[in-house]
Amino acid sequence: MKITEITYSFSTKVNIGNYESCDVFCAGKAVVDDDETPDDVFNALRDWVRAKVRSERATIKEKLKTNGQ
């Protein structure tokens, strides 16, 4: 079996107060080139997707803090 494409998704919930939450979700798809291993592509894609979710979560939390919540 040859793996040619990898998809990865990650999500988290952010408590926005008043018993409400916000879902932060990101998914990515990457093609495995001939000079790459599926594990290397998976690790790079995982790191990128998780960084995007964490960045967005931090932005939401900062906005909540700025708005006094």
ZANU-984889 format. One record per atom (N, C-alpha, C, O, CB): atom name; residue number from 1; y negated, x negated, z; residue in three letters. Coordinates in nm, 2 decimals. Each point is the difference from the previous one (the first is absolute). Glycine has a CB too. Layout:
// ZANU-984889
> at / i / north / east / up / aa
> CA / NUM / Y / X / Z / Ala
...
END
This chain:
// ZANU-984889
> at / i / north / east / up / aa
> N / 1 / 0.12 / -0.08 / 0.00 / Met
> CA / 1 / -0.12 / 0.08 / 0.00 / Met
> C / 1 / -0.12 / -0.09 / 0.00 / Met
> O / 1 / -0.01 / -0.10 / 0.07 / Met
> CB / 1 / 0.13 / 0.29 / 0.05 / Met
> N / 2 / -0.22 / -0.15 / -0.20 / Lys
> CA / 2 / -0.13 / -0.08 / -0.01 / Lys
> C / 2 / -0.11 / 0.10 / 0.05 / Lys
> O / 2 / -0.02 / 0.11 / -0.06 / Lys
> CB / 2 / 0.11 / -0.26 / -0.13 / Lys
> N / 3 / -0.16 / 0.11 / 0.29 / Ile
> CA / 3 / -0.11 / 0.08 / 0.05 / Ile
> C / 3 / -0.13 / -0.04 / -0.08 / Ile
> O / 3 / -0.03 / -0.12 / -0.01 / Ile
> CB / 3 / 0.13 / 0.13 / 0.24 / Ile
> N / 4 / -0.16 / 0.09 / -0.29 / Thr
> CA / 4 / -0.11 / -0.03 / -0.09 / Thr
> C / 4 / -0.13 / 0.06 / 0.05 / Thr
> O / 4 / -0.11 / -0.04 / -0.04 / Thr
> CB / 4 / 0.26 / 0.03 / -0.15 / Thr
> N / 5 / -0.14 / 0.10 / 0.29 / Glu
> CA / 5 / -0.12 / 0.06 / 0.05 / Glu
> C / 5 / 0.02 / 0.04 / 0.15 / Glu
> O / 5 / 0.11 / 0.03 / 0.04 / Glu
> CB / 5 / -0.16 / 0.06 / -0.27 / Glu
> N / 6 / -0.06 / -0.10 / 0.31 / Ile
> CA / 6 / 0.01 / 0.02 / 0.14 / Ile
> C / 6 / -0.12 / 0.09 / 0.04 / Ile
> O / 6 / -0.11 / -0.02 / -0.04 / Ile
> CB / 6 / 0.23 / -0.20 / 0.09 / Ile
> N / 7 / -0.09 / 0.33 / 0.03 / Thr
> CA / 7 / -0.10 / 0.09 / 0.05 / Thr
> C / 7 / 0.00 / -0.01 / 0.15 / Thr
> O / 7 / 0.11 / -0.01 / 0.06 / Thr
> CB / 7 / -0.09 / 0.16 / -0.26 / Thr
> N / 8 / -0.13 / -0.15 / 0.26 / Tyr
> CA / 8 / -0.01 / -0.01 / 0.15 / Tyr
> C / 8 / -0.11 / 0.10 / 0.04 / Tyr
> O / 8 / -0.11 / 0.00 / -0.06 / Tyr
> CB / 8 / 0.19 / -0.24 / 0.07 / Tyr
> N / 9 / -0.06 / 0.31 / 0.10 / Ser
> CA / 9 / -0.10 / 0.09 / 0.06 / Ser
> C / 9 / -0.01 / -0.02 / 0.15 / Ser
> O / 9 / 0.10 / -0.04 / 0.06 / Ser
> CB / 9 / -0.07 / 0.21 / -0.25 / Ser
> N / 10 / -0.14 / -0.14 / 0.24 / Phe
> CA / 10 / -0.03 / -0.02 / 0.15 / Phe
> C / 10 / -0.10 / 0.11 / 0.04 / Phe
> O / 10 / -0.10 / 0.02 / -0.07 / Phe
> CB / 10 / 0.16 / -0.27 / 0.07 / Phe
> N / 11 / -0.04 / 0.30 / 0.12 / Ser
> CA / 11 / -0.11 / 0.10 / 0.05 / Ser
> C / 11 / -0.01 / -0.01 / 0.15 / Ser
> O / 11 / 0.09 / -0.05 / 0.06 / Ser
> CB / 11 / -0.04 / 0.20 / -0.25 / Ser
> N / 12 / -0.16 / -0.10 / 0.24 / Thr
> CA / 12 / -0.02 / 0.00 / 0.14 / Thr
> C / 12 / -0.09 / 0.12 / 0.03 / Thr
> O / 12 / -0.07 / 0.05 / -0.09 / Thr
> CB / 12 / 0.10 / -0.31 / 0.11 / Thr
> N / 13 / -0.03 / 0.30 / 0.11 / Lys
> CA / 13 / -0.09 / 0.10 / 0.04 / Lys
> C / 13 / -0.11 / -0.06 / 0.09 / Lys
> O / 13 / 0.02 / -0.09 / 0.07 / Lys
> CB / 13 / 0.17 / 0.26 / -0.08 / Lys
> N / 14 / -0.31 / -0.11 / -0.01 / Val
> CA / 14 / -0.11 / -0.04 / 0.09 / Val
> C / 14 / -0.05 / 0.12 / 0.08 / Val
> O / 14 / -0.03 / 0.11 / -0.06 / Val
> CB / 14 / -0.04 / -0.29 / -0.11 / Val
> N / 15 / 0.07 / 0.17 / 0.30 / Asn
> CA / 15 / -0.05 / 0.10 / 0.08 / Asn
> C / 15 / -0.15 / 0.01 / -0.01 / Asn
> O / 15 / -0.08 / -0.10 / 0.02 / Asn
> CB / 15 / 0.27 / 0.07 / 0.14 / Asn
> N / 16 / -0.24 / 0.15 / -0.21 / Ile
> CA / 16 / -0.15 / 0.01 / -0.03 / Ile
> C / 16 / -0.06 / 0.09 / 0.11 / Ile
> O / 16 / -0.12 / 0.04 / -0.01 / Ile
> CB / 16 / 0.16 / -0.07 / -0.23 / Ile
> N / 17 / 0.03 / 0.06 / 0.35 / Gly
> CA / 17 / -0.05 / 0.07 / 0.11 / Gly
> C / 17 / 0.02 / 0.15 / -0.02 / Gly
> O / 17 / 0.04 / 0.05 / -0.10 / Gly
> CB / 17 / -0.21 / -0.22 / 0.13 / Gly
> N / 18 / 0.14 / 0.24 / 0.08 / Asn
> CA / 18 / 0.02 / 0.15 / 0.00 / Asn
> C / 18 / 0.13 / 0.04 / -0.05 / Asn
> O / 18 / 0.01 / 0.10 / -0.07 / Asn
> CB / 18 / -0.25 / -0.08 / 0.04 / Asn
> N / 19 / 0.35 / -0.09 / 0.07 / Tyr
> CA / 19 / 0.14 / 0.03 / -0.04 / Tyr
> C / 19 / 0.02 / 0.00 / -0.15 / Tyr
> O / 19 / 0.09 / 0.07 / -0.05 / Tyr
> CB / 19 / -0.07 / 0.07 / 0.26 / Tyr
> N / 20 / -0.10 / -0.22 / -0.28 / Glu
> CA / 20 / 0.02 / -0.01 / -0.15 / Glu
> C / 20 / 0.03 / -0.14 / -0.03 / Glu
> O / 20 / -0.03 / -0.10 / 0.07 / Glu
> CB / 20 / -0.13 / 0.29 / -0.11 / Glu
> N / 21 / 0.23 / -0.20 / -0.08 / Ser
> CA / 21 / 0.03 / -0.14 / -0.05 / Ser
> C / 21 / -0.02 / 0.00 / -0.15 / Ser
> O / 21 / -0.01 / 0.10 / -0.06 / Ser
> CB / 21 / 0.18 / -0.13 / 0.25 / Ser
> N / 22 / -0.18 / -0.09 / -0.24 / Cys
> CA / 22 / -0.02 / -0.03 / -0.14 / Cys
> C / 22 / 0.11 / -0.09 / -0.05 / Cys
> O / 22 / 0.03 / -0.10 / 0.07 / Cys
> CB / 22 / -0.28 / 0.12 / -0.04 / Cys
> N / 23 / 0.31 / 0.02 / -0.14 / Asp
> CA / 23 / 0.11 / -0.09 / -0.06 / Asp
> C / 23 / -0.06 / -0.10 / -0.09 / Asp
> O / 23 / -0.09 / 0.04 / -0.09 / Asp
> CB / 23 / 0.25 / 0.15 / 0.11 / Asp
> N / 24 / -0.12 / -0.31 / -0.01 / Val
> CA / 24 / -0.05 / -0.11 / -0.09 / Val
> C / 24 / 0.13 / -0.04 / -0.07 / Val
> O / 24 / 0.10 / -0.05 / 0.06 / Val
> CB / 24 / -0.30 / -0.03 / 0.09 / Val
> N / 25 / 0.20 / 0.09 / -0.28 / Phe
> CA / 25 / 0.12 / -0.03 / -0.08 / Phe
> C / 25 / -0.03 / -0.08 / -0.12 / Phe
> O / 25 / -0.11 / 0.01 / -0.07 / Phe
> CB / 25 / 0.21 / 0.20 / 0.14 / Phe
> N / 26 / -0.02 / -0.31 / -0.11 / Cys
> CA / 26 / -0.01 / -0.08 / -0.12 / Cys
> C / 26 / 0.14 / -0.03 / -0.05 / Cys
> O / 26 / 0.09 / -0.02 / 0.07 / Cys
> CB / 26 / -0.31 / -0.08 / 0.01 / Cys
> N / 27 / 0.23 / 0.10 / -0.22 / Ala
> CA / 27 / 0.12 / -0.04 / -0.06 / Ala
> C / 27 / -0.04 / -0.09 / -0.12 / Ala
> O / 27 / -0.10 / 0.01 / -0.06 / Ala
> CB / 27 / 0.22 / 0.21 / 0.13 / Ala
> N / 28 / -0.02 / -0.31 / -0.10 / Gly
> CA / 28 / -0.03 / -0.09 / -0.11 / Gly
> C / 28 / 0.13 / -0.03 / -0.07 / Gly
> O / 28 / 0.11 / 0.02 / 0.05 / Gly
> CB / 28 / -0.29 / -0.12 / 0.07 / Gly
> N / 29 / 0.17 / 0.07 / -0.25 / Lys
> CA / 29 / 0.11 / -0.03 / -0.08 / Lys
> C / 29 / -0.02 / -0.14 / -0.07 / Lys
> O / 29 / -0.11 / -0.02 / -0.05 / Lys
> CB / 29 / 0.16 / 0.27 / 0.01 / Lys
> N / 30 / 0.05 / -0.33 / 0.04 / Ala
> CA / 30 / -0.01 / -0.13 / -0.06 / Ala
> C / 30 / 0.12 / -0.03 / -0.09 / Ala
> O / 30 / 0.11 / 0.04 / 0.02 / Ala
> CB / 30 / -0.25 / -0.12 / 0.17 / Ala
> N / 31 / 0.11 / 0.01 / -0.30 / Val
> CA / 31 / 0.10 / -0.04 / -0.09 / Val
> C / 31 / 0.05 / -0.14 / 0.03 / Val
> O / 31 / -0.08 / -0.09 / 0.04 / Val
> CB / 31 / -0.02 / 0.23 / -0.22 / Val
> N / 32 / 0.23 / -0.17 / 0.18 / Val
> CA / 32 / 0.06 / -0.13 / 0.03 / Val
> C / 32 / 0.00 / -0.08 / -0.13 / Val
> O / 32 / 0.08 / 0.03 / -0.09 / Val
> CB / 32 / 0.06 / 0.06 / 0.29 / Val
> N / 33 / -0.22 / -0.19 / -0.21 / Asp
> CA / 33 / 0.00 / -0.09 / -0.12 / Asp
> C / 33 / 0.12 / -0.09 / 0.01 / Asp
> O / 33 / 0.06 / -0.02 / 0.10 / Asp
> CB / 33 / -0.31 / 0.03 / -0.12 / Asp
> N / 34 / 0.28 / -0.07 / -0.10 / Asp
> CA / 34 / 0.11 / -0.09 / -0.01 / Asp
> C / 34 / 0.00 / -0.12 / 0.10 / Asp
> O / 34 / 0.10 / -0.05 / 0.04 / Asp
> CB / 34 / -0.08 / 0.12 / -0.28 / Asp
> N / 35 / -0.14 / -0.11 / 0.27 / Asp
> CA / 35 / -0.02 / -0.12 / 0.08 / Asp
> C / 35 / -0.01 / 0.03 / 0.15 / Asp
> O / 35 / -0.03 / -0.08 / 0.08 / Asp
> CB / 35 / -0.08 / -0.03 / -0.27 / Asp
> N / 36 / 0.13 / 0.24 / 0.23 / Glu
> CA / 36 / -0.01 / 0.05 / 0.14 / Glu
> C / 36 / 0.13 / 0.05 / 0.05 / Glu
> O / 36 / 0.09 / 0.04 / -0.08 / Glu
> CB / 36 / -0.33 / 0.01 / 0.04 / Glu
> N / 37 / 0.26 / -0.05 / 0.17 / Thr
> CA / 37 / 0.12 / 0.06 / 0.06 / Thr
> C / 37 / -0.04 / 0.14 / 0.05 / Thr
> O / 37 / -0.12 / 0.02 / 0.04 / Thr
> CB / 37 / 0.22 / -0.24 / 0.02 / Thr
> N / 38 / -0.01 / 0.32 / -0.06 / Pro
> CA / 38 / -0.03 / 0.13 / 0.06 / Pro
> C / 38 / -0.06 / -0.01 / 0.15 / Pro
> O / 38 / -0.08 / 0.07 / 0.03 / Pro
> CB / 38 / 0.26 / 0.03 / -0.19 / Pro
> N / 39 / -0.12 / -0.20 / 0.23 / Asp
> CA / 39 / -0.04 / -0.01 / 0.14 / Asp
> C / 39 / -0.15 / -0.05 / 0.01 / Asp
> O / 39 / -0.08 / 0.05 / 0.08 / Asp
> CB / 39 / 0.32 / -0.10 / -0.02 / Asp
> N / 40 / -0.28 / -0.04 / -0.15 / Asp
> CA / 40 / -0.14 / -0.05 / 0.00 / Asp
> C / 40 / -0.09 / 0.11 / -0.04 / Asp
> O / 40 / -0.11 / 0.02 / 0.06 / Asp
> CB / 40 / 0.19 / -0.25 / -0.11 / Asp
> N / 41 / -0.05 / 0.31 / -0.05 / Val
> CA / 41 / -0.08 / 0.11 / -0.04 / Val
> C / 41 / -0.01 / 0.11 / 0.11 / Val
> O / 41 / -0.11 / 0.05 / 0.02 / Val
> CB / 41 / 0.18 / -0.10 / -0.26 / Val
> N / 42 / 0.04 / 0.08 / 0.30 / Phe
> CA / 42 / 0.00 / 0.10 / 0.11 / Phe
> C / 42 / -0.09 / -0.05 / 0.11 / Phe
> O / 42 / -0.08 / 0.08 / 0.05 / Phe
> CB / 42 / 0.32 / -0.01 / -0.11 / Phe
> N / 43 / -0.23 / -0.19 / 0.10 / Asn
> CA / 43 / -0.08 / -0.05 / 0.11 / Asn
> C / 43 / -0.15 / 0.00 / -0.03 / Asn
> O / 43 / -0.08 / 0.04 / 0.09 / Asn
> CB / 43 / 0.27 / -0.19 / -0.02 / Asn
> N / 44 / -0.22 / 0.11 / -0.19 / Ala
> CA / 44 / -0.14 / 0.01 / -0.04 / Ala
> C / 44 / -0.05 / 0.14 / -0.01 / Ala
> O / 44 / -0.12 / 0.03 / 0.05 / Ala
> CB / 44 / 0.15 / -0.24 / -0.18 / Ala
> N / 45 / 0.04 / 0.30 / 0.08 / Leu
> CA / 45 / -0.04 / 0.14 / -0.01 / Leu
> C / 45 / -0.01 / 0.06 / 0.13 / Leu
> O / 45 / -0.09 / 0.07 / 0.03 / Leu
> CB / 45 / 0.21 / -0.05 / -0.25 / Leu
> N / 46 / -0.02 / -0.04 / 0.31 / Arg
> CA / 46 / -0.01 / 0.05 / 0.14 / Arg
> C / 46 / -0.12 / -0.05 / 0.07 / Arg
> O / 46 / -0.07 / 0.08 / 0.06 / Arg
> CB / 46 / 0.32 / -0.08 / -0.05 / Arg
> N / 47 / -0.28 / -0.13 / -0.02 / Asp
> CA / 47 / -0.12 / -0.05 / 0.07 / Asp
> C / 47 / -0.13 / 0.06 / -0.06 / Asp
> O / 47 / -0.09 / 0.04 / 0.08 / Asp
> CB / 47 / 0.21 / -0.25 / -0.04 / Asp
> N / 48 / -0.13 / 0.23 / -0.17 / Trp
> CA / 48 / -0.11 / 0.06 / -0.06 / Trp
> C / 48 / -0.02 / 0.15 / 0.04 / Trp
> O / 48 / -0.11 / 0.04 / 0.04 / Trp
> CB / 48 / 0.13 / -0.20 / -0.23 / Trp
> N / 49 / 0.09 / 0.24 / 0.19 / Val
> CA / 49 / -0.01 / 0.14 / 0.03 / Val
> C / 49 / -0.04 / 0.01 / 0.15 / Val
> O / 49 / -0.09 / 0.08 / 0.03 / Val
> CB / 49 / 0.26 / -0.02 / -0.21 / Val
> N / 50 / -0.10 / -0.13 / 0.27 / Arg
> CA / 50 / -0.03 / 0.01 / 0.14 / Arg
> C / 50 / -0.15 / -0.04 / 0.03 / Arg
> O / 50 / -0.06 / 0.06 / 0.09 / Arg
> CB / 50 / 0.31 / -0.10 / -0.04 / Arg
> N / 51 / -0.30 / -0.06 / -0.12 / Ala
> CA / 51 / -0.13 / -0.05 / 0.02 / Ala
> C / 51 / -0.10 / 0.11 / -0.04 / Ala
> O / 51 / -0.10 / 0.02 / 0.07 / Ala
> CB / 51 / 0.17 / -0.26 / -0.11 / Ala
> N / 52 / -0.05 / 0.31 / -0.07 / Lys
> CA / 52 / -0.08 / 0.11 / -0.04 / Lys
> C / 52 / -0.01 / 0.11 / 0.10 / Lys
> O / 52 / -0.10 / 0.05 / 0.03 / Lys
> CB / 52 / 0.15 / -0.11 / -0.27 / Lys
> N / 53 / 0.07 / 0.10 / 0.29 / Val
> CA / 53 / 0.00 / 0.11 / 0.10 / Val
> C / 53 / -0.07 / -0.05 / 0.13 / Val
> O / 53 / -0.08 / 0.08 / 0.06 / Val
> CB / 53 / 0.30 / 0.00 / -0.15 / Val
> N / 54 / -0.19 / -0.20 / 0.14 / Arg
> CA / 54 / -0.07 / -0.05 / 0.12 / Arg
> C / 54 / -0.15 / -0.01 / -0.02 / Arg
> O / 54 / -0.08 / 0.04 / 0.09 / Arg
> CB / 54 / 0.28 / -0.17 / -0.03 / Arg
> N / 55 / -0.25 / 0.09 / -0.18 / Ser
> CA / 55 / -0.14 / 0.00 / -0.03 / Ser
> C / 55 / -0.06 / 0.14 / 0.01 / Ser
> O / 55 / -0.11 / 0.02 / 0.05 / Ser
> CB / 55 / 0.14 / -0.23 / -0.19 / Ser
> N / 56 / 0.03 / 0.30 / 0.08 / Glu
> CA / 56 / -0.05 / 0.14 / -0.01 / Glu
> C / 56 / 0.00 / 0.06 / 0.15 / Glu
> O / 56 / -0.09 / 0.07 / 0.03 / Glu
> CB / 56 / 0.17 / -0.04 / -0.27 / Glu
> N / 57 / 0.03 / -0.06 / 0.31 / Arg
> CA / 57 / 0.00 / 0.05 / 0.14 / Arg
> C / 57 / -0.11 / -0.06 / 0.08 / Arg
> O / 57 / -0.06 / 0.07 / 0.08 / Arg
> CB / 57 / 0.31 / -0.05 / -0.10 / Arg
> N / 58 / -0.28 / -0.15 / 0.00 / Ala
> CA / 58 / -0.11 / -0.06 / 0.08 / Ala
> C / 58 / -0.14 / 0.06 / -0.04 / Ala
> O / 58 / -0.08 / 0.02 / 0.08 / Ala
> CB / 58 / 0.22 / -0.23 / -0.07 / Ala
> N / 59 / -0.15 / 0.24 / -0.14 / Thr
> CA / 59 / -0.12 / 0.07 / -0.05 / Thr
> C / 59 / -0.02 / 0.13 / 0.07 / Thr
> O / 59 / -0.11 / 0.04 / 0.04 / Thr
> CB / 59 / 0.13 / -0.16 / -0.26 / Thr
> N / 60 / 0.09 / 0.20 / 0.22 / Ile
> CA / 60 / -0.01 / 0.13 / 0.06 / Ile
> C / 60 / -0.03 / -0.01 / 0.15 / Ile
> O / 60 / -0.09 / 0.08 / 0.05 / Ile
> CB / 60 / 0.25 / 0.01 / -0.22 / Ile
> N / 61 / -0.10 / -0.18 / 0.24 / Lys
> CA / 61 / -0.02 / -0.01 / 0.14 / Lys
> C / 61 / -0.15 / -0.05 / 0.03 / Lys
> O / 61 / -0.06 / 0.05 / 0.09 / Lys
> CB / 61 / 0.30 / -0.11 / -0.06 / Lys
> N / 62 / -0.29 / -0.03 / -0.12 / Glu
> CA / 62 / -0.14 / -0.04 / 0.02 / Glu
> C / 62 / -0.10 / 0.12 / -0.02 / Glu
> O / 62 / -0.10 / 0.01 / 0.07 / Glu
> CB / 62 / 0.17 / -0.25 / -0.15 / Glu
> N / 63 / -0.04 / 0.32 / -0.02 / Lys
> CA / 63 / -0.08 / 0.11 / -0.03 / Lys
> C / 63 / 0.00 / 0.10 / 0.12 / Lys
> O / 63 / -0.10 / 0.06 / 0.03 / Lys
> CB / 63 / 0.14 / -0.09 / -0.28 / Lys
> N / 64 / 0.08 / 0.05 / 0.31 / Leu
> CA / 64 / 0.01 / 0.09 / 0.11 / Leu
> C / 64 / -0.08 / -0.06 / 0.12 / Leu
> O / 64 / -0.07 / 0.08 / 0.07 / Leu
> CB / 64 / 0.30 / -0.01 / -0.15 / Leu
> N / 65 / -0.22 / -0.20 / 0.10 / Lys
> CA / 65 / -0.08 / -0.06 / 0.11 / Lys
> C / 65 / -0.15 / 0.01 / -0.02 / Lys
> O / 65 / -0.07 / 0.02 / 0.09 / Lys
> CB / 65 / 0.27 / -0.18 / -0.05 / Lys
> N / 66 / -0.24 / 0.14 / -0.17 / Thr
> CA / 66 / -0.14 / 0.01 / -0.03 / Thr
> C / 66 / -0.05 / 0.14 / 0.02 / Thr
> O / 66 / -0.12 / 0.02 / 0.04 / Thr
> CB / 66 / 0.15 / -0.20 / -0.21 / Thr
> N / 67 / 0.05 / 0.28 / 0.14 / Asn
> CA / 67 / -0.04 / 0.14 / 0.02 / Asn
> C / 67 / 0.02 / 0.05 / 0.14 / Asn
> O / 67 / -0.02 / 0.12 / 0.03 / Asn
> CB / 67 / 0.08 / -0.08 / -0.26 / Asn
> N / 68 / -0.01 / -0.13 / 0.32 / Gly
> CA / 68 / 0.01 / 0.04 / 0.14 / Gly
> C / 68 / 0.13 / 0.07 / 0.04 / Gly
> O / 68 / 0.00 / 0.08 / 0.10 / Gly
> CB / 68 / -0.24 / -0.07 / -0.10 / Gly
> N / 69 / 0.34 / -0.02 / -0.08 / Gln
> CA / 69 / 0.13 / 0.07 / 0.03 / Gln
> C / 69 / 0.10 / -0.10 / 0.06 / Gln
> O / 69 / 0.11 / 0.04 / 0.03 / Gln
> CB / 69 / -0.16 / 0.13 / -0.21 / Gln
END
